[in-house]
Each structure stands twice: as C-alpha cells, then as structure tokens.
C-alpha cells in the first residue's frame, strides 16, 4: 500500500465565509450560500486542492439545534455544491460550548490536527479562509496562511483587530472568489 502524497488544502470557515451568517443557523432553509461560493469551491476542486470546512457550532451545546439538524444543514451544503459540480472533502465541527475550553474550538488548532490525521496535508501549502479574527488566529496557530474574507458581519472587526495586533494575514479578500483567485496564484507560484 502506497502512502498518498500530501496535498495543498483550503480550510474554509462556514458561516460568513461560505454562507450568510444568520447567527445560529438551525435549519437547511436558513442556510444560504453566497452567490460566488459554488464557483470558488469548484475552482479549488479543479485545481486539485483539498477543500475542508472547519466550523465552530456551539449551538449544539447550547441546545439551539440538534445533531440531526446540523447533519441536515451539512447535507444541504453538500447537495447545493454537488448540483453545480463542486464538492467539499470533509466537514469538521467543534460542537462544544466556548466555556468548555476544548482543543477543537477555533482558534485552537484541534480541527486542523484532526484533518491532518485523516488526510495527507501539506501545511506549508495550505490556507485558512474565514471572516472572523479566530480564523486568522487559527491560521497562525496551525502555521498555515490566513486569508480574511470581508463577507461576514464580523469581518471588519477581524480586519481592525488583526491590524492592531500585527496578526499575520496573508491576504484580505472582498469575497470567497477573490480569496480563491489569490490562493491559486500563491500556491502554484
């Protein structure tokens, strides 16, 4: 059995990056992809990049929705992408409450660690794309490039905090499509 070669990976935050952040999405009907999400993910797929979603979903611990509800939301995400010829390789979820101080809750790198045990990932050629400051902190902790997308309600705050704290940000994108265009130019340079 031959070991697969590590691949460049794009880690995507979910709410505010792939879809509109509705503050605890509870049903598939509330889950609305951004208009450019399908094309952006499809472009990553076509370039041979692994695409993984990493998302904090404390609504589970808070009792706002069930695991069954979350599974239905993620099934809807996959179906919407697949209908347009795109796919995500996996969805990794932190279901814990922020007070639980777990290792998998962003900005801790537990979800990246989990992904690295499941898949051969070239972290030197990998990216964390998100709209929140915790996504940028995760990128630093995981030693991957951080890309801020200015599509979520907390993206301006994330941008300001990253500038004030000198947190490394590899690129600031106006949209997910803009982020993917930059990533493809960067990873294959």
Backbone as ProteinMPNN parsed JSONL, in Angstrom:
{"seq_chain_A": "XXXXXXXXXXXXXXXXXXXXXXXXXXXXXXXXXXXXXXXXXXXXXXXXXXXXXXXXXXXXXXXXXXXXXXXXXXXXXXXXXXXXXXXXXXXXXXXXXXXXXXXXXXXXXXXXXXXXXXXXXXXXXXXXXXXXXXXXXXXXXXXXXXXXXXXXXXXXXXXXXXXXXXXXXXXXXXXXXXXXXXXXXXXXX", "coords_chain_A": {"N_chain_A": [[0.843, -1.183, 0.0], [0.678, 2.101, -0.97], [1.654, 5.25, 0.307], [-0.294, 8.155, 0.22], [0.496, 11.211, -1.388], [1.105, 14.294, 0.311], [-1.257, 16.969, 0.111], [-1.995, 20.309, -0.969], [-4.241, 22.277, 0.897], [-7.381, 23.847, 1.338], [-8.808, 25.289, 3.972], [-11.96, 26.076, 4.994], [-13.903, 28.386, 6.742], [-17.293, 28.223, 7.847], [-19.955, 29.76, 8.389], [-20.522, 33.002, 7.304], [-18.465, 32.908, 5.562], [-18.704, 30.826, 3.566], [-21.435, 30.911, 3.478], [-24.295, 33.005, 4.255], [-24.167, 34.525, 7.404], [-26.292, 33.808, 9.802], [-26.492, 33.884, 12.505], [-26.516, 31.375, 14.378], [-27.597, 29.169, 12.597], [-30.284, 27.065, 12.102], [-31.764, 25.378, 10.507], [-31.929, 23.704, 7.285], [-33.184, 25.42, 5.497], [-32.525, 27.95, 6.37], [-29.938, 28.105, 5.657], [-27.975, 29.687, 3.447], [-26.065, 29.846, 0.674], [-23.338, 32.005, -0.297], [-23.408, 33.909, -3.352], [-21.065, 33.461, -4.903], [-19.898, 31.197, -3.885], [-20.173, 28.51, -4.832], [-18.825, 28.565, -7.357], [-16.263, 29.271, -6.465], [-15.491, 27.123, -4.779], [-15.607, 25.081, -6.657], [-13.57, 25.871, -8.367], [-11.341, 25.475, -6.719], [-11.54, 22.677, -6.466], [-11.079, 21.919, -9.156], [-8.457, 22.673, -9.423], [-7.139, 20.823, -7.985], [-6.948, 21.087, -5.249], [-7.502, 20.179, -1.884], [-10.536, 20.565, -0.134], [-11.73, 21.573, 2.858], [-14.146, 22.066, 5.363], [-14.093, 23.858, 8.326], [-15.571, 24.369, 11.348], [-16.973, 26.1, 14.107], [-19.615, 25.108, 16.093], [-21.321, 25.902, 18.372], [-23.966, 26.049, 18.93], [-25.024, 23.539, 19.12], [-24.179, 22.599, 21.689], [-25.455, 24.516, 23.17], [-28.053, 23.88, 22.827], [-29.601, 24.908, 20.768], [-30.005, 23.711, 18.335], [-30.153, 20.357, 17.035], [-27.976, 17.445, 16.63], [-28.976, 16.052, 14.484], [-30.286, 18.106, 13.092], [-28.046, 19.673, 12.4], [-26.682, 17.851, 10.77], [-28.51, 17.722, 8.65], [-28.326, 20.332, 7.672], [-25.671, 20.348, 6.78], [-25.847, 18.336, 4.876], [-27.475, 19.633, 3.045], [-25.706, 21.705, 2.291], [-23.688, 20.181, 0.991], [-25.241, 19.04, -1.087], [-26.088, 21.328, -2.511], [-23.635, 22.267, -3.492], [-22.742, 20.014, -4.962], [-24.721, 19.857, -6.918], [-23.911, 21.822, -8.608], [-21.558, 20.827, -9.564], [-19.411, 20.878, -7.808], [-17.521, 20.121, -4.793], [-16.99, 19.418, -1.301], [-14.411, 18.065, 0.636], [-14.564, 17.244, 3.284], [-16.238, 17.926, 6.411], [-15.455, 19.403, 9.354], [-16.282, 19.678, 12.698], [-16.551, 21.624, 15.627], [-18.387, 20.95, 18.367], [-18.69, 22.074, 20.833], [-19.335, 24.124, 23.763], [-18.227, 27.496, 24.223], [-17.164, 27.862, 26.823], [-16.198, 25.397, 27.487], [-13.551, 25.05, 26.887], [-12.216, 23.431, 24.976], [-9.971, 21.61, 22.792], [-10.596, 21.581, 20.13], [-12.077, 23.794, 19.435], [-12.111, 26.613, 17.416], [-10.134, 29.445, 18.121], [-8.247, 27.412, 18.568], [-6.108, 24.807, 17.333], [-7.275, 22.267, 16.954], [-9.171, 21.204, 15.062], [-7.746, 21.374, 12.691], [-5.659, 19.683, 13.35], [-7.123, 17.283, 13.572], [-7.916, 16.992, 10.906], [-5.427, 16.642, 9.727], [-4.727, 14.132, 10.646], [-6.518, 12.551, 9.323], [-6.117, 13.019, 6.612], [-3.512, 13.281, 4.131], [-1.842, 16.17, 4.372], [-0.324, 19.037, 3.096], [0.875, 21.296, 4.976], [2.421, 23.548, 4.576], [1.56, 24.507, 2.214], [-1.038, 25.285, 2.576], [-4.192, 26.835, 3.499], [-6.165, 28.95, 5.571], [-9.321, 30.131, 5.351], [-11.434, 32.65, 6.283], [-13.905, 34.72, 7.949], [-13.648, 35.796, 10.437], [-11.838, 36.954, 13.346], [-10.897, 34.832, 14.898], [-10.477, 32.892, 12.986], [-8.244, 33.817, 11.664], [-6.425, 33.763, 13.777], [-6.355, 31.003, 14.181], [-5.102, 30.192, 11.818], [-2.507, 31.172, 12.261], [-1.778, 29.679, 14.567], [-1.877, 27.094, 13.505], [0.076, 27.229, 11.666], [-0.333, 27.907, 8.973], [-1.307, 29.718, 6.001], [-3.247, 32.635, 6.457], [-6.318, 33.863, 5.298], [-8.401, 36.532, 5.078], [-11.786, 36.987, 4.521], [-14.001, 39.485, 3.541], [-16.79, 39.198, 4.076], [-18.536, 38.512, 6.088], [-20.472, 39.422, 9.06], [-18.659, 40.054, 11.066], [-16.288, 40.632, 9.878], [-15.066, 43.173, 9.39], [-14.378, 43.958, 11.966], [-12.582, 41.889, 12.502], [-10.584, 42.482, 10.656], [-9.706, 45.013, 11.595], [-8.814, 44.339, 14.215], [-6.767, 42.531, 13.568], [-4.948, 44.212, 12.33], [-4.327, 45.995, 14.41], [-3.144, 44.262, 16.262], [-1.024, 43.255, 14.908], [-1.29, 40.746, 13.765], [-0.427, 38.187, 11.593], [-1.679, 38.303, 8.345], [-2.249, 36.819, 5.356], [-3.653, 37.568, 3.088], [-6.252, 39.855, 2.254], [-9.462, 39.533, 1.278], [-12.161, 40.485, -0.86], [-14.211, 38.78, -1.328], [-15.175, 35.272, -1.348], [-14.534, 34.177, -3.821], [-12.577, 35.978, -4.715], [-10.644, 35.423, -2.767], [-9.995, 32.738, -3.409], [-8.976, 33.037, -5.994], [-6.626, 34.479, -5.383], [-5.355, 32.535, -3.747], [-4.886, 30.424, -5.577], [-3.077, 31.636, -7.306], [-1.018, 32.022, -5.504], [-0.365, 29.45, -4.422], [0.555, 28.005, -6.607], [2.762, 29.357, -7.493]], "CA_chain_A": [[0.0, 0.0, 0.0], [1.495, 3.309, -1.058], [1.154, 6.403, 1.05], [-0.651, 9.26, -0.67], [1.302, 12.424, -1.271], [0.394, 15.42, 0.939], [-1.834, 17.941, -0.826], [-2.393, 21.64, -0.518], [-5.62, 22.221, 1.385], [-8.058, 25.085, 1.69], [-9.729, 25.152, 5.095], [-12.952, 27.137, 4.912], [-14.898, 28.624, 7.77], [-18.614, 28.071, 7.238], [-20.847, 30.916, 8.467], [-19.875, 34.271, 7.0], [-17.449, 32.671, 4.533], [-19.404, 30.09, 2.508], [-22.864, 31.239, 3.509], [-24.699, 34.14, 5.081], [-24.126, 34.249, 8.836], [-27.618, 34.143, 10.334], [-26.427, 33.74, 13.964], [-27.059, 30.063, 14.743], [-28.449, 28.562, 11.575], [-30.906, 25.907, 12.735], [-32.433, 24.525, 9.517], [-31.384, 23.844, 5.922], [-33.813, 26.57, 4.833], [-31.805, 29.151, 6.79], [-28.582, 28.022, 5.126], [-27.967, 30.294, 2.114], [-24.7, 30.052, 0.172], [-23.04, 33.236, -1.021], [-23.514, 33.66, -4.789], [-19.82, 33.011, -5.536], [-19.335, 30.053, -3.158], [-20.112, 27.343, -5.701], [-17.738, 28.739, -8.331], [-14.985, 29.301, -5.75], [-15.169, 25.751, -4.373], [-15.372, 24.327, -7.902], [-12.244, 26.272, -8.845], [-10.39, 24.742, -5.866], [-11.606, 21.27, -6.88], [-10.444, 21.788, -10.463], [-7.013, 22.887, -9.286], [-6.572, 19.719, -7.218], [-6.82, 21.419, -3.832], [-8.469, 19.581, -0.965], [-11.378, 21.59, 0.477], [-12.285, 21.119, 4.132], [-14.834, 23.072, 6.151], [-13.835, 23.78, 9.769], [-16.58, 25.273, 11.875], [-17.47, 26.043, 15.48], [-21.081, 25.055, 16.12], [-21.699, 25.823, 19.783], [-25.422, 25.924, 19.016], [-25.305, 22.174, 19.579], [-24.023, 22.572, 23.149], [-26.419, 25.448, 23.758], [-29.389, 23.324, 22.628], [-30.34, 25.656, 19.754], [-30.324, 22.744, 17.29], [-29.676, 19.014, 17.344], [-27.026, 16.87, 15.671], [-29.772, 15.726, 13.291], [-30.46, 19.374, 12.372], [-26.753, 20.047, 11.814], [-26.439, 16.916, 9.664], [-29.376, 18.138, 7.542], [-27.737, 21.563, 7.123], [-24.463, 19.984, 6.028], [-26.301, 17.599, 3.689], [-27.914, 20.68, 2.112], [-24.489, 22.333, 1.769], [-23.081, 19.265, 0.019], [-26.135, 18.897, -2.237], [-26.037, 22.558, -3.304], [-22.362, 22.294, -4.205], [-22.695, 18.912, -5.924], [-25.623, 20.193, -8.028], [-23.152, 22.683, -9.511], [-20.313, 20.178, -9.959], [-18.352, 21.148, -6.826], [-17.639, 19.303, -3.592], [-16.054, 19.601, -0.193], [-13.895, 16.75, 1.004], [-14.997, 16.88, 4.628], [-16.669, 18.997, 7.303], [-15.016, 19.129, 10.72], [-17.108, 20.52, 13.547], [-16.422, 21.692, 17.086], [-19.744, 21.075, 18.883], [-18.603, 22.436, 22.247], [-19.621, 25.465, 24.254], [-16.966, 28.225, 24.412], [-16.654, 27.693, 28.186], [-15.644, 24.047, 27.643], [-12.101, 25.146, 26.683], [-11.774, 22.246, 24.244], [-8.863, 21.796, 21.848], [-11.061, 21.673, 18.744], [-12.771, 25.056, 19.152], [-11.278, 27.681, 16.872], [-8.901, 29.44, 17.334], [-7.334, 26.295, 18.812], [-5.881, 24.084, 16.073], [-7.732, 20.879, 17.013], [-9.806, 20.752, 13.825], [-6.66, 21.193, 11.71], [-4.994, 18.451, 13.783], [-7.994, 16.162, 13.168], [-7.821, 16.861, 9.441], [-4.095, 16.135, 9.392], [-4.675, 12.691, 10.92], [-7.384, 11.883, 8.336], [-5.681, 13.26, 5.233], [-2.139, 13.797, 3.979], [-1.971, 17.606, 4.095], [0.9, 19.832, 3.037], [0.524, 22.518, 5.702], [3.154, 24.696, 4.032], [0.81, 24.973, 1.052], [-2.446, 25.262, 2.964], [-4.767, 28.144, 3.777], [-7.391, 29.071, 6.352], [-10.111, 31.243, 4.818], [-12.553, 32.934, 7.155], [-14.33, 36.119, 8.107], [-13.533, 36.194, 11.841], [-10.492, 37.039, 13.917], [-10.481, 33.496, 15.342], [-9.986, 32.154, 11.811], [-6.877, 34.29, 11.44], [-5.624, 33.205, 14.877], [-6.192, 29.579, 13.883], [-4.07, 30.08, 10.776], [-1.202, 31.37, 12.9], [-1.508, 28.532, 15.437], [-1.687, 25.896, 12.683], [1.209, 27.519, 10.781], [-0.767, 27.965, 7.586], [-1.595, 31.097, 5.6], [-4.585, 33.107, 6.788], [-6.965, 34.747, 4.33], [-9.623, 37.133, 5.609], [-12.791, 37.41, 3.542], [-14.795, 40.572, 4.129], [-18.159, 38.861, 3.713], [-19.354, 38.25, 7.266], [-20.753, 40.585, 9.897], [-17.529, 40.348, 11.953], [-15.051, 40.736, 9.092], [-14.413, 44.461, 9.585], [-13.765, 43.871, 13.285], [-11.421, 40.993, 12.363], [-9.544, 43.232, 9.943], [-9.173, 46.036, 12.514], [-8.061, 43.668, 15.292], [-5.527, 41.951, 13.023], [-4.019, 45.316, 12.092], [-3.906, 46.498, 15.718], [-2.32, 43.276, 16.975], [0.012, 42.785, 13.989], [-1.505, 39.335, 13.454], [-0.147, 37.987, 10.169], [-2.756, 37.98, 7.415], [-1.6, 36.687, 4.049], [-4.412, 38.288, 2.068], [-7.595, 40.304, 2.605], [-10.254, 39.363, 0.058], [-13.502, 41.063, -0.797], [-15.177, 37.687, -1.453], [-14.548, 33.952, -1.398], [-13.952, 34.032, -5.156], [-11.339, 36.756, -4.691], [-9.692, 34.659, -1.951], [-9.553, 31.557, -4.162], [-8.099, 33.517, -7.079], [-5.321, 34.76, -4.776], [-4.765, 31.264, -3.306], [-4.4, 29.678, -6.744], [-1.854, 32.316, -7.765], [0.017, 31.841, -4.493], [0.043, 28.049, -4.226], [1.235, 27.474, -7.783], [3.879, 30.235, -7.892]], "C_chain_A": [[0.885, 1.241, 0.0], [0.834, 4.45, -0.306], [0.865, 7.528, 0.062], [0.199, 10.472, -0.352], [0.487, 13.539, -0.613], [-0.067, 16.442, -0.105], [-2.055, 19.288, -0.154], [-3.881, 21.587, -0.175], [-6.117, 23.625, 1.671], [-9.056, 24.743, 2.789], [-10.67, 26.342, 5.041], [-13.787, 27.197, 6.179], [-16.251, 28.482, 7.085], [-19.375, 29.394, 7.244], [-20.091, 32.225, 8.284], [-18.813, 34.145, 5.923], [-18.063, 31.965, 3.324], [-20.85, 30.547, 2.367], [-23.111, 32.456, 4.401], [-24.726, 33.711, 6.542], [-25.423, 34.748, 9.45], [-27.661, 34.008, 11.85], [-27.188, 32.493, 14.413], [-28.094, 29.583, 13.721], [-28.967, 27.241, 12.128], [-31.545, 24.938, 11.751], [-31.752, 24.691, 8.157], [-31.961, 25.052, 5.181], [-33.114, 27.881, 5.182], [-30.391, 29.207, 6.213], [-28.574, 28.512, 3.677], [-26.519, 30.562, 1.71], [-24.546, 31.447, -0.414], [-23.046, 32.926, -2.519], [-22.24, 33.102, -5.435], [-19.24, 31.745, -4.905], [-19.172, 28.827, -4.05], [-18.938, 27.438, -6.671], [-16.376, 28.696, -7.654], [-14.563, 27.893, -5.343], [-14.846, 24.905, -5.604], [-13.988, 24.636, -8.471], [-11.153, 25.57, -8.026], [-10.347, 23.27, -6.268], [-10.856, 21.052, -8.185], [-8.936, 21.942, -10.418], [-6.34, 21.784, -8.457], [-6.349, 20.01, -5.747], [-7.879, 20.665, -3.034], [-9.235, 20.739, -0.328], [-12.041, 20.995, 1.713], [-12.964, 22.291, 4.835], [-14.503, 22.814, 7.619], [-14.712, 24.833, 10.438], [-16.885, 25.029, 13.351], [-18.995, 26.052, 15.411], [-21.556, 24.868, 17.564], [-23.208, 25.792, 19.976], [-25.849, 24.528, 19.428], [-25.271, 22.113, 21.105], [-25.042, 23.466, 23.84], [-27.864, 24.944, 23.632], [-30.228, 24.069, 21.601], [-30.754, 24.777, 18.581], [-29.691, 21.417, 17.667], [-28.615, 18.569, 16.333], [-27.743, 16.521, 14.376], [-29.989, 16.981, 12.441], [-29.167, 19.774, 11.669], [-26.41, 19.138, 10.636], [-27.268, 17.306, 8.439], [-28.836, 19.407, 6.873], [-26.517, 21.221, 6.28], [-24.791, 19.131, 4.803], [-26.759, 18.597, 2.615], [-26.717, 21.393, 1.483], [-23.874, 21.456, 0.683], [-23.931, 19.15, -1.249], [-26.1, 20.136, -3.125], [-24.748, 22.633, -4.119], [-22.325, 21.228, -5.297], [-23.598, 19.167, -7.124], [-24.917, 21.074, -9.061], [-21.807, 22.104, -9.898], [-19.142, 20.44, -9.026], [-18.545, 20.221, -5.629], [-16.661, 19.777, -2.528], [-15.656, 18.202, 0.256], [-14.354, 16.305, 2.39], [-15.446, 18.141, 5.374], [-16.266, 18.579, 8.71], [-15.655, 20.161, 11.637], [-16.629, 20.468, 14.997], [-17.833, 21.918, 17.615], [-19.813, 21.662, 20.287], [-18.991, 23.889, 22.522], [-18.279, 26.189, 24.433], [-16.354, 28.046, 25.799], [-16.008, 26.322, 28.417], [-14.126, 24.008, 27.493], [-11.537, 23.9, 25.996], [-10.658, 22.615, 23.259], [-9.356, 22.019, 20.422], [-11.752, 22.999, 18.423], [-11.794, 26.088, 18.615], [-11.257, 28.838, 17.859], [-7.903, 28.336, 17.671], [-7.225, 25.441, 17.554], [-6.377, 22.641, 16.037], [-8.378, 20.369, 15.735], [-8.77, 20.539, 12.717], [-5.89, 19.915, 12.059], [-5.804, 17.22, 13.367], [-7.88, 15.918, 11.661], [-6.486, 16.239, 9.044], [-3.938, 14.654, 9.712], [-5.515, 11.913, 9.911], [-6.823, 11.931, 6.92], [-4.217, 13.655, 5.201], [-2.207, 15.253, 3.499], [-0.593, 18.252, 4.105], [0.579, 21.18, 3.69], [1.257, 23.747, 5.174], [2.454, 25.283, 2.81], [-0.688, 24.951, 1.344], [-2.876, 26.623, 3.494], [-5.996, 28.003, 4.658], [-8.105, 30.311, 5.852], [-11.313, 31.451, 5.735], [-12.805, 34.414, 7.302], [-14.162, 36.636, 9.526], [-12.077, 36.204, 12.295], [-10.001, 35.664, 14.359], [-9.976, 32.641, 14.186], [-8.54, 32.536, 11.506], [-5.94, 33.781, 12.524], [-5.358, 31.718, 14.651], [-5.099, 29.377, 12.844], [-2.677, 30.21, 11.377], [-0.837, 30.157, 13.745], [-1.216, 27.256, 14.645], [-0.507, 26.04, 11.71], [0.848, 27.35, 9.303], [-1.087, 29.423, 7.26], [-3.05, 31.445, 5.902], [-5.09, 34.087, 5.752], [-8.276, 35.226, 4.947], [-10.546, 37.482, 4.455], [-13.711, 38.408, 4.228], [-16.277, 40.391, 3.78], [-19.078, 38.653, 4.9], [-19.548, 39.487, 8.116], [-19.593, 40.969, 10.826], [-16.217, 40.578, 11.196], [-14.342, 42.08, 9.271], [-13.709, 44.508, 10.936], [-12.509, 42.99, 13.222], [-10.267, 41.716, 11.682], [-8.89, 44.251, 10.877], [-8.326, 45.404, 13.606], [-6.753, 43.089, 14.777], [-4.496, 43.039, 12.759], [-3.466, 45.847, 13.421], [-2.933, 45.557, 16.416], [-1.155, 42.744, 16.137], [-0.084, 41.279, 13.739], [-1.266, 39.136, 11.961], [-1.4, 37.579, 9.389], [-2.115, 37.955, 6.034], [-2.318, 37.473, 2.963], [-5.762, 38.685, 2.655], [-8.392, 40.33, 1.31], [-11.636, 39.971, 0.223], [-14.584, 39.986, -0.852], [-14.429, 36.359, -1.427], [-13.899, 33.727, -2.762], [-12.629, 34.789, -5.256], [-10.261, 36.011, -3.905], [-9.129, 33.48, -2.729], [-8.65, 31.958, -5.324], [-6.702, 33.798, -6.533], [-4.62, 33.467, -4.373], [-4.17, 30.508, -4.495], [-3.132, 30.322, -7.321], [-0.711, 32.069, -6.799], [0.53, 30.403, -4.432], [0.823, 27.501, -5.411], [2.324, 28.384, -8.315], [5.193, 29.524, -7.666]], "O_chain_A": [[1.738, 1.406, 0.872], [-0.389, 4.586, -0.293], [1.673, 7.818, -0.82], [0.568, 10.72, 0.796], [-0.688, 13.719, -0.935], [0.642, 16.733, -1.068], [-2.269, 19.382, 1.054], [-4.671, 20.941, -0.863], [-5.384, 24.475, 2.175], [-10.019, 24.008, 2.569], [-10.225, 27.49, 5.041], [-14.313, 26.182, 6.636], [-16.341, 28.61, 5.864], [-19.437, 30.078, 6.222], [-19.144, 32.518, 9.013], [-18.312, 35.151, 5.421], [-17.956, 32.446, 2.196], [-21.408, 30.562, 1.27], [-22.255, 32.868, 5.184], [-25.251, 32.648, 6.872], [-25.631, 35.952, 9.601], [-28.744, 34.014, 12.436], [-28.361, 32.565, 14.78], [-29.299, 29.599, 13.97], [-28.187, 26.397, 12.57], [-31.84, 23.799, 12.111], [-31.083, 25.694, 7.908], [-31.29, 25.637, 4.331], [-33.11, 28.817, 4.382], [-29.73, 30.244, 6.277], [-29.099, 27.844, 2.786], [-25.833, 31.387, 2.314], [-25.496, 32.009, -0.959], [-22.725, 31.807, -2.919], [-22.321, 32.352, -6.408], [-18.194, 31.267, -5.345], [-18.128, 28.176, -4.018], [-18.149, 26.5, -6.792], [-15.429, 28.142, -8.212], [-13.409, 27.51, -5.537], [-13.912, 24.103, -5.582], [-13.318, 23.747, -8.997], [-10.152, 25.122, -8.586], [-9.273, 22.683, -6.397], [-10.082, 20.103, -8.306], [-8.221, 21.409, -11.267], [-5.127, 21.805, -8.253], [-5.641, 19.268, -5.066], [-9.021, 20.537, -3.473], [-8.648, 21.775, -0.016], [-12.812, 20.039, 1.624], [-12.408, 23.389, 4.892], [-14.618, 21.685, 8.097], [-14.614, 26.024, 10.143], [-17.034, 23.886, 13.784], [-19.59, 26.902, 14.748], [-22.11, 23.831, 17.928], [-23.68, 25.534, 21.083], [-26.914, 24.349, 20.018], [-26.215, 21.637, 21.736], [-25.444, 23.196, 24.972], [-28.78, 25.498, 24.241], [-31.445, 23.889, 21.558], [-31.743, 25.065, 17.907], [-28.8, 21.361, 18.516], [-28.388, 19.23, 15.32], [-27.182, 16.678, 13.292], [-29.889, 16.928, 11.215], [-29.177, 20.164, 10.502], [-25.904, 19.607, 9.617], [-26.779, 17.228, 7.312], [-28.885, 19.537, 5.65], [-26.352, 21.752, 5.182], [-24.084, 19.199, 3.797], [-26.469, 18.426, 1.431], [-26.713, 21.657, 0.281], [-23.575, 21.931, -0.412], [-23.397, 19.161, -2.358], [-26.084, 20.02, -4.35], [-24.765, 23.015, -5.289], [-21.922, 21.506, -6.426], [-23.28, 18.74, -8.234], [-25.277, 21.074, -10.239], [-20.987, 22.801, -10.497], [-17.991, 20.243, -9.416], [-19.602, 19.61, -5.47], [-15.66, 20.436, -2.811], [-16.469, 17.278, 0.252], [-14.513, 15.109, 2.634], [-15.082, 19.261, 5.015], [-16.684, 17.529, 9.199], [-15.579, 21.363, 11.386], [-16.338, 19.394, 15.525], [-18.427, 22.963, 17.348], [-20.895, 21.738, 20.869], [-18.973, 24.744, 21.637], [-17.284, 25.544, 24.765], [-15.13, 28.078, 25.931], [-15.344, 26.114, 29.433], [-13.483, 23.049, 27.919], [-10.495, 23.383, 26.4], [-10.446, 23.787, 22.945], [-8.635, 22.575, 19.594], [-11.988, 23.297, 17.252], [-10.789, 26.406, 19.251], [-12.311, 29.18, 18.396], [-6.807, 28.321, 17.111], [-8.181, 25.369, 16.783], [-5.948, 21.867, 15.182], [-8.16, 19.219, 15.354], [-8.908, 19.626, 11.902], [-5.513, 19.153, 11.169], [-5.248, 16.239, 12.872], [-7.762, 14.779, 11.21], [-6.424, 15.411, 8.136], [-3.099, 13.983, 9.111], [-5.251, 10.735, 9.668], [-7.024, 11.009, 6.128], [-3.725, 14.292, 6.133], [-2.583, 15.522, 2.358], [0.202, 18.031, 5.019], [0.072, 22.091, 3.035], [0.765, 24.868, 5.311], [2.723, 26.419, 2.419], [-1.499, 24.639, 0.472], [-2.05, 27.449, 3.883], [-6.773, 27.059, 4.514], [-7.564, 31.415, 5.919], [-12.113, 30.538, 5.939], [-12.025, 35.248, 6.843], [-14.492, 37.789, 9.804], [-11.214, 35.552, 11.706], [-8.818, 35.356, 14.212], [-9.139, 31.761, 14.385], [-7.722, 31.692, 11.139], [-4.8, 33.41, 12.243], [-4.254, 31.236, 14.904], [-4.264, 28.484, 12.984], [-1.774, 29.446, 11.037], [0.283, 29.654, 13.656], [-0.402, 26.434, 15.067], [-0.142, 25.087, 11.021], [1.583, 26.759, 8.512], [-1.131, 30.265, 8.157], [-3.96, 30.659, 5.64], [-4.388, 35.024, 5.37], [-9.145, 34.425, 5.292], [-10.151, 38.183, 3.524], [-14.143, 38.195, 5.36], [-16.926, 41.3, 3.262], [-20.296, 38.62, 4.73], [-18.866, 40.492, 7.918], [-19.55, 42.096, 11.321], [-15.158, 40.703, 11.811], [-13.112, 42.112, 9.299], [-12.597, 45.023, 11.052], [-11.489, 43.32, 13.828], [-9.112, 41.578, 12.085], [-7.664, 44.341, 10.941], [-7.23, 45.885, 13.894], [-5.736, 43.146, 15.468], [-3.299, 42.816, 12.944], [-2.27, 46.116, 13.534], [-2.002, 46.007, 17.084], [-0.394, 41.891, 16.592], [0.932, 40.618, 13.525], [-1.849, 39.851, 11.145], [-2.085, 36.621, 9.748], [-1.516, 38.937, 5.596], [-1.691, 37.983, 2.035], [-6.344, 37.949, 3.451], [-8.052, 41.047, 0.368], [-12.204, 39.968, 1.315], [-15.73, 40.23, -0.476], [-13.2, 36.329, -1.478], [-12.819, 33.143, -2.84], [-11.666, 34.279, -5.828], [-9.103, 35.968, -4.321], [-7.921, 33.245, -2.713], [-7.662, 31.278, -5.603], [-5.707, 33.406, -7.141], [-3.425, 33.309, -4.623], [-3.05, 30.006, -4.406], [-2.225, 29.622, -7.771], [0.438, 31.922, -7.217], [1.74, 30.178, -4.394], [1.666, 26.621, -5.239], [2.771, 28.221, -9.45], [6.254, 30.087, -7.936]]}, "name": "protein", "num_of_chains": 1, "seq": "XXXXXXXXXXXXXXXXXXXXXXXXXXXXXXXXXXXXXXXXXXXXXXXXXXXXXXXXXXXXXXXXXXXXXXXXXXXXXXXXXXXXXXXXXXXXXXXXXXXXXXXXXXXXXXXXXXXXXXXXXXXXXXXXXXXXXXXXXXXXXXXXXXXXXXXXXXXXXXXXXXXXXXXXXXXXXXXXXXXXXXXXXXXXX"}
